[in-house]
Amino acid sequence: MKVKKVPQRKCVGCNEMKDKKELIRIVRSPEGEISLDLTGRKNGRGAYVCPNEECIIKAVKEKRLERALEKAISDEVYQKLVEDFKNGRQ
């Protein structure tokens, strides 16, 4: 019997490897737009973060998200990401 491997990704907040399904993907589209990717299927460069506020705040404060997405991120975009996160994950 073959055991299926579960894809692992690293959270940009806490730097822990976790199952891909446990994490939230934040994506930078080819047009440069940054958004939450709740489906995990959007085109573009993705970064993964744990679904808790501490990891998101750490990723923002230490500019880990900017490095992972290779794009400077404005405060407005950060605010929208945190709001989307709170609305989409409750």
C-alpha distances in whole Angstrom, upper triangle without the diagonal:
4,7,10,13,16,19,22,25,28,31,34,36,35,33,29,26,24,22,23,23,26,28,31,31,35,36,39,39,40,44,44,43,41,39,36,33,32,30,28,29,33,34,35,35,33,33,31,33,32,33,36,39,40,37,39,42,41,40,43,45,44,44,40,39,42,41,37,38,41,44,47,46,49,50,50,46,45,47,45,42,42,44,41,39,41,41,37,36,38
4,6,9,13,15,18,22,25,28,31,33,32,30,27,23,21,19,20,21,23,25,28,28,32,32,35,36,37,40,40,40,38,36,33,30,29,27,25,26,29,30,32,31,29,30,28,30,29,30,33,37,37,34,36,39,38,37,40,42,41,40,37,36,39,37,34,35,38,40,43,43,46,47,47,43,42,44,42,39,40,41,38,36,38,39,35,33,36
4,6,9,13,15,19,22,25,28,30,28,26,23,20,18,15,17,17,19,22,25,25,29,30,33,33,35,38,38,37,35,33,31,28,26,24,23,24,28,29,30,29,27,27,25,26,25,27,30,33,33,31,32,36,35,33,37,39,38,37,34,33,36,34,31,32,35,38,40,40,43,44,44,40,39,41,39,36,36,38,35,33,35,36,32,30,32
4,6,9,12,16,19,22,25,27,26,24,21,18,16,13,14,14,17,19,22,22,25,26,29,30,31,35,34,34,32,30,27,24,23,21,19,20,24,25,26,25,23,23,22,23,23,24,27,31,31,28,30,33,32,31,34,36,35,34,31,30,33,31,28,29,32,34,37,37,40,40,40,37,36,38,36,32,33,35,32,30,32,33,29,27,30
4,6,9,13,16,19,22,24,23,21,18,14,13,10,11,13,15,17,19,20,23,24,27,28,29,33,32,32,29,28,25,22,21,20,18,19,22,23,24,23,21,20,19,21,20,22,25,28,28,25,27,30,29,27,31,33,32,31,27,27,29,28,24,26,29,31,34,34,37,38,38,34,33,35,34,30,31,33,30,28,30,31,28,26,29
4,6,10,13,16,19,21,20,18,15,12,10,7,8,9,11,13,16,16,20,21,24,25,27,30,30,29,26,25,22,19,18,17,15,17,20,21,22,21,18,18,15,17,17,18,21,25,25,22,23,27,26,24,27,30,29,28,25,24,27,26,22,24,27,29,31,31,34,34,35,31,30,32,30,27,27,29,27,24,27,27,24,22,25
4,7,10,13,16,18,18,16,14,10,9,6,6,8,10,11,14,13,17,18,21,22,24,27,26,26,23,22,19,17,16,15,12,14,17,18,18,17,14,14,12,15,15,17,20,23,23,20,21,25,24,21,25,27,26,25,21,21,23,22,18,20,23,25,28,27,31,31,32,28,27,29,28,24,25,27,25,22,25,26,23,21,24
4,7,10,13,15,14,12,10,6,5,5,5,9,9,9,12,12,16,17,20,22,24,27,25,25,22,21,19,17,16,16,13,16,18,19,18,16,14,12,10,12,12,15,18,21,20,17,18,22,20,18,22,24,23,22,18,18,21,20,16,18,21,24,26,25,29,29,30,27,25,27,26,23,23,26,24,21,24,25,22,20,24
4,7,9,12,12,9,8,5,6,6,5,9,9,8,10,10,13,14,17,19,21,24,22,22,19,18,16,15,15,15,12,15,16,17,16,14,11,9,7,9,10,13,16,18,18,14,15,19,17,15,18,21,19,18,15,14,17,16,13,15,18,20,22,22,25,26,27,23,21,24,23,20,20,23,21,19,22,23,21,19,22
4,6,9,8,6,5,4,6,9,8,12,11,9,11,11,13,15,17,20,22,25,22,22,19,18,16,16,17,18,15,17,18,19,17,14,11,8,7,8,9,13,14,16,15,12,13,16,14,12,15,17,16,16,12,12,15,14,11,14,16,19,20,20,23,24,25,22,20,23,23,19,19,22,21,18,21,23,21,19,23
4,5,6,5,6,7,7,10,9,12,10,7,9,9,11,14,16,19,22,24,21,20,17,16,14,15,15,17,15,18,18,19,17,15,11,8,5,4,6,10,11,12,12,8,9,12,11,9,12,14,13,13,10,10,13,13,10,13,16,18,19,18,21,21,22,19,17,19,19,16,16,19,18,15,18,20,18,17,20
4,6,5,8,10,11,14,13,15,13,10,11,10,10,13,15,18,21,22,19,19,15,15,14,15,17,19,16,19,19,19,17,14,11,7,6,6,8,11,12,13,11,8,8,10,8,6,9,11,10,10,6,7,10,9,8,10,13,15,15,15,18,18,20,17,15,17,18,15,15,18,18,15,18,21,19,18,21
4,6,8,11,12,15,14,16,14,11,11,12,12,15,17,21,23,25,22,21,17,17,15,17,18,20,18,21,21,22,20,17,14,10,9,6,7,10,10,10,8,4,6,8,5,4,8,9,9,10,7,8,12,12,11,13,16,17,17,16,18,17,19,17,14,16,18,14,14,17,17,14,16,20,19,17,20
4,5,9,10,14,14,16,14,12,13,14,15,18,20,24,27,28,25,24,21,20,18,19,20,22,20,23,24,25,23,19,16,13,10,8,8,11,10,11,9,6,9,10,8,8,12,12,11,13,10,12,15,15,13,16,19,20,20,19,22,21,23,21,18,20,21,18,17,20,20,17,19,22,21,19,21
4,7,9,13,13,16,14,12,14,14,15,18,20,23,25,27,24,24,21,21,19,19,20,22,19,22,23,23,21,18,15,11,10,9,10,13,13,14,12,9,12,13,10,10,13,14,12,13,10,12,15,13,12,15,17,19,20,20,23,23,25,22,19,22,23,19,19,23,22,19,21,24,23,21,23
4,6,10,11,14,12,11,13,15,16,19,22,25,27,29,27,26,23,22,20,20,20,21,19,22,23,24,22,19,16,13,10,10,9,13,13,15,13,10,13,15,13,12,16,17,16,17,13,15,18,17,15,18,20,22,23,23,26,25,27,24,22,24,25,21,20,24,23,20,22,24,23,20,23
4,7,9,12,10,10,13,14,16,18,21,24,26,29,26,26,23,22,20,19,19,20,17,20,21,22,21,18,15,13,10,10,10,13,15,17,16,13,15,18,16,15,19,20,19,19,15,16,19,18,15,18,21,23,25,24,27,27,29,26,23,26,26,22,22,25,23,20,23,25,23,20,23
4,6,8,7,7,11,13,16,18,21,24,26,29,27,26,22,21,18,17,16,17,15,18,20,22,21,19,15,13,10,10,9,11,13,16,16,13,15,18,17,16,19,21,20,21,17,17,21,20,17,19,22,24,26,25,28,28,28,25,23,25,25,21,21,23,22,19,21,23,20,18,20
4,5,5,7,11,12,16,18,21,23,26,28,27,26,23,21,18,16,15,15,13,16,18,20,20,18,15,14,11,11,10,12,15,18,18,16,17,21,20,18,22,24,23,23,20,19,22,22,18,20,23,25,27,26,29,29,29,26,24,26,25,21,22,24,22,19,21,22,19,17,20
4,5,6,8,9,12,14,18,19,22,25,23,22,19,17,15,12,12,12,9,12,15,17,17,15,12,11,8,10,10,12,15,18,18,15,16,20,19,17,20,23,22,22,18,17,20,20,16,17,21,23,25,24,26,27,27,24,22,24,23,19,20,22,19,17,19,21,17,16,19
4,6,8,9,13,15,19,20,23,26,25,23,20,18,14,12,10,10,9,12,15,17,18,17,14,13,10,11,10,11,14,17,19,16,17,20,21,19,21,24,24,24,21,19,22,22,19,20,23,25,26,25,27,27,27,24,22,24,22,19,19,21,18,15,18,18,15,13,16
4,7,10,13,16,20,22,25,27,25,23,20,18,14,13,11,12,11,15,17,20,20,18,15,13,10,9,7,8,11,14,15,13,14,18,18,17,19,22,22,22,19,18,21,22,18,20,23,25,26,24,26,26,26,23,21,22,21,18,17,19,17,14,16,17,14,12,15
4,6,10,13,16,19,22,24,22,20,17,15,11,10,9,11,10,13,15,17,17,15,12,10,6,6,5,6,10,12,13,11,11,15,15,13,16,19,19,18,16,14,18,18,15,16,20,21,22,20,23,22,23,19,18,19,18,14,15,17,15,12,14,16,13,11,15
4,7,10,13,16,19,21,19,17,13,11,7,7,7,9,8,12,12,15,15,13,10,8,6,5,6,6,10,12,14,11,10,14,15,13,14,18,18,17,15,12,16,17,14,14,18,18,20,18,20,20,19,16,15,16,15,11,12,14,11,9,12,13,10,10,13
4,6,10,12,15,17,15,14,11,9,6,5,7,8,6,9,9,11,11,10,6,6,5,7,9,10,13,14,16,13,11,15,16,13,14,18,18,16,14,11,14,15,11,11,15,16,17,16,18,19,19,15,14,16,15,11,13,15,12,11,14,15,12,12,16
4,7,10,13,14,12,10,7,6,5,6,8,11,9,11,10,11,10,8,6,5,6,8,11,11,14,14,16,13,11,14,15,11,12,16,16,14,12,9,11,13,10,9,12,12,14,12,15,15,15,11,11,13,12,8,11,13,11,10,14,15,13,14,17
4,6,9,11,9,8,6,6,6,6,10,11,9,10,7,8,6,6,4,6,9,11,14,15,18,18,19,16,14,17,18,14,14,18,18,15,14,10,11,13,10,7,11,11,13,12,15,16,16,12,13,15,13,11,14,16,13,13,17,18,15,17,20
4,7,8,6,5,4,7,9,10,13,14,12,12,9,8,5,5,6,9,12,14,18,18,20,20,22,19,16,18,19,15,15,18,18,15,14,10,10,12,10,6,9,8,11,10,13,16,15,11,13,16,14,12,16,17,15,16,20,20,18,20,24
4,5,5,5,6,8,11,10,14,14,13,11,8,6,4,7,9,12,15,17,20,21,23,23,25,22,19,22,23,19,19,22,22,19,18,14,14,15,13,10,11,11,14,13,16,18,17,14,16,18,16,14,18,19,17,18,22,21,20,22,25
4,5,8,10,12,14,14,18,17,15,14,10,7,6,8,11,14,17,20,24,25,27,27,28,25,23,25,25,22,21,24,24,20,20,17,15,16,15,11,12,11,14,15,17,20,20,16,19,21,19,18,22,23,21,22,25,25,23,25,29
4,6,9,12,15,15,19,19,18,16,12,10,9,11,14,16,19,22,25,26,28,27,29,26,23,25,26,22,21,24,24,21,21,17,16,17,16,13,13,12,14,14,16,19,18,15,18,20,18,17,21,22,20,22,25,25,23,26,29
4,6,10,13,14,18,19,17,16,13,11,9,10,12,14,17,19,23,23,25,24,26,23,20,22,22,19,18,21,21,17,17,14,12,14,13,10,10,8,10,10,12,15,15,12,14,17,15,15,18,20,18,20,23,23,22,24,27
4,7,10,12,15,16,16,15,12,11,9,10,12,13,16,18,21,21,23,22,24,21,18,20,21,18,17,20,21,17,17,14,13,15,14,11,12,10,11,10,11,14,12,9,12,14,12,12,15,16,15,16,20,19,19,21,24
4,7,9,13,15,14,14,11,11,9,9,9,11,13,14,17,17,19,18,20,18,14,16,18,14,13,17,18,14,14,11,10,13,12,9,11,9,10,8,10,12,11,7,9,12,10,8,12,14,12,13,16,17,16,18,21
4,6,9,12,11,12,10,11,10,11,10,11,12,13,15,15,17,16,19,17,14,16,18,15,14,18,19,16,16,12,13,16,14,11,14,13,14,11,12,13,12,8,10,11,8,7,10,11,9,10,14,13,12,14,18
4,6,9,9,11,9,12,12,12,9,10,10,10,12,12,14,14,17,15,12,15,17,14,14,18,19,17,16,12,14,17,14,12,16,15,16,14,15,15,14,11,11,12,9,7,10,10,7,8,11,11,9,11,15
4,5,5,7,6,9,10,11,9,10,10,11,13,13,16,17,19,17,15,18,19,16,17,21,22,19,18,14,16,18,15,13,17,17,18,16,18,19,18,14,14,16,13,10,13,14,10,10,14,13,11,12,16
4,6,8,9,12,14,14,12,12,11,12,13,11,15,16,19,17,15,19,20,18,19,22,23,22,20,17,19,21,18,17,20,20,22,19,21,21,20,17,16,17,14,12,14,14,10,10,13,12,8,9,13
4,5,7,11,13,14,12,13,13,14,15,14,18,20,22,20,18,22,23,21,22,26,26,24,22,19,21,22,19,18,21,22,24,22,24,24,23,19,20,21,18,15,17,17,14,13,16,15,12,13,16
4,6,9,11,11,9,11,10,12,14,14,18,20,22,19,17,21,22,19,20,24,24,22,20,17,19,20,16,15,19,20,22,20,23,24,23,19,19,21,18,15,18,19,15,14,18,17,14,15,18
4,7,9,11,10,13,13,16,18,18,21,23,25,22,21,24,25,22,23,27,27,24,22,19,20,21,18,16,19,20,23,21,24,25,24,20,21,23,20,17,20,21,17,17,21,20,16,18,21
4,6,9,9,12,13,16,18,18,22,23,25,22,20,23,24,21,21,25,25,22,21,17,18,19,16,14,17,17,20,19,21,23,21,18,19,21,18,16,19,19,16,16,20,19,16,18,22
4,7,9,12,14,17,20,21,24,25,27,24,22,25,25,21,22,26,25,22,20,17,18,18,15,13,15,16,19,18,21,23,22,18,20,22,20,18,21,22,19,19,23,22,20,21,25
4,6,10,13,16,19,20,23,24,25,22,20,23,23,19,19,23,22,19,17,14,14,15,12,9,11,12,15,15,18,21,20,17,18,21,19,16,20,21,19,19,23,23,21,22,26
4,7,10,14,17,19,21,22,23,19,17,20,20,16,17,20,19,16,14,11,11,11,8,6,9,10,14,14,17,20,20,16,17,20,18,16,19,21,19,18,22,23,21,22,25
4,7,10,13,15,18,19,19,16,14,17,17,14,15,18,18,15,12,10,11,11,8,7,10,12,14,14,17,19,19,15,15,18,17,14,16,19,16,16,19,20,18,18,22
4,7,10,13,15,16,16,12,11,14,14,10,12,15,14,12,9,7,9,9,6,6,10,12,14,13,16,18,18,15,14,17,16,13,15,18,16,14,18,19,17,17,21
4,7,9,12,13,14,10,10,13,13,10,12,16,15,14,11,9,12,12,9,10,14,15,17,16,19,19,20,16,15,17,17,13,14,17,15,13,16,18,16,15,18
4,6,8,10,10,7,7,10,10,8,11,13,13,13,10,9,13,13,11,12,16,17,17,16,18,18,19,16,13,16,15,12,12,15,14,11,14,16,14,13,16
4,6,8,9,6,7,11,11,10,13,15,15,16,13,12,16,17,15,16,19,20,21,19,21,20,21,18,16,17,17,13,12,15,14,11,13,15,14,11,14
4,7,9,8,8,11,12,12,14,16,17,18,16,14,18,19,17,18,22,22,22,20,21,20,20,18,15,16,15,12,11,13,12,8,9,12,10,8,10
4,6,6,7,9,10,11,13,15,16,17,16,15,18,20,18,19,23,23,22,20,21,19,20,18,15,15,16,13,10,13,13,9,9,13,12,9,11
4,6,5,6,9,10,11,12,14,15,15,14,17,19,18,19,22,22,21,18,18,16,17,16,12,12,14,11,8,11,12,9,9,12,13,11,12
4,6,5,6,9,10,10,12,14,13,14,17,18,18,19,22,22,21,18,19,17,19,18,14,15,16,14,11,14,15,12,13,16,17,14,16
4,5,5,6,9,10,11,12,10,11,14,15,14,16,19,19,19,17,18,17,19,17,13,15,16,13,11,15,15,12,13,17,16,14,16
4,5,5,6,9,10,11,10,9,12,14,13,14,17,17,16,14,15,13,15,13,10,11,12,9,8,11,12,9,11,14,14,13,15
4,5,5,6,8,10,10,10,13,15,15,16,18,17,16,14,14,12,14,13,10,11,13,11,9,12,14,12,13,16,17,16,17
4,5,5,6,8,8,9,12,13,13,15,17,17,16,14,16,14,17,16,12,14,16,14,12,16,17,15,16,19,20,18,20
4,6,6,6,5,5,8,10,10,11,13,14,13,12,14,13,16,14,10,13,15,12,12,15,16,14,16,19,19,18,20
4,6,5,6,6,8,10,11,12,13,13,11,9,10,10,12,11,8,10,12,10,10,14,15,13,15,18,19,18,21
4,6,8,9,10,12,13,15,16,15,13,11,12,11,14,14,10,12,15,14,13,16,18,16,18,21,22,21,23
4,5,8,9,10,11,13,14,14,12,12,14,13,17,16,13,16,18,16,16,19,20,19,21,24,24,23,25
4,5,5,6,9,10,10,10,9,9,11,12,15,13,11,14,16,14,15,18,19,18,20,23,23,23,25
4,5,5,6,9,10,11,11,11,14,14,17,15,12,16,17,15,15,19,19,17,20,23,22,22,24
4,5,5,6,8,9,9,8,11,12,14,12,10,13,14,11,13,16,16,15,18,20,19,19,22
4,6,5,6,5,5,6,10,12,14,11,10,14,15,13,15,18,18,17,20,22,22,22,25
4,6,5,7,8,10,13,15,18,15,14,18,19,16,18,21,21,20,23,25,24,24,28
4,6,8,10,11,15,17,18,15,14,18,18,15,17,20,19,18,22,24,22,22,26
4,5,8,9,13,15,16,13,13,17,16,14,16,19,18,18,21,23,21,22,25
4,7,9,13,16,17,15,15,19,19,17,19,22,21,21,24,26,25,25,29
4,6,10,13,14,12,13,16,16,15,18,20,20,20,23,25,24,25,28
4,7,10,12,10,11,14,15,14,17,19,19,20,22,24,24,25,28
4,7,8,6,7,10,11,11,13,15,16,16,19,20,21,22,25
4,5,5,6,9,10,11,13,14,16,17,19,20,21,22,25
4,5,5,6,9,10,11,12,14,15,17,18,20,21,23
4,5,5,6,9,10,11,12,14,15,16,18,20,22
4,5,5,6,9,10,10,12,14,15,16,18,20
4,5,5,6,9,10,10,12,14,15,16,18
4,5,5,6,9,10,11,12,14,15,17
4,5,5,6,8,10,10,12,14,16
4,5,5,6,9,10,10,12,14
4,6,5,6,9,10,10,12
4,5,5,6,8,10,11
4,6,5,6,8,10
4,6,5,6,8
4,6,6,6
4,6,6
4,6
4
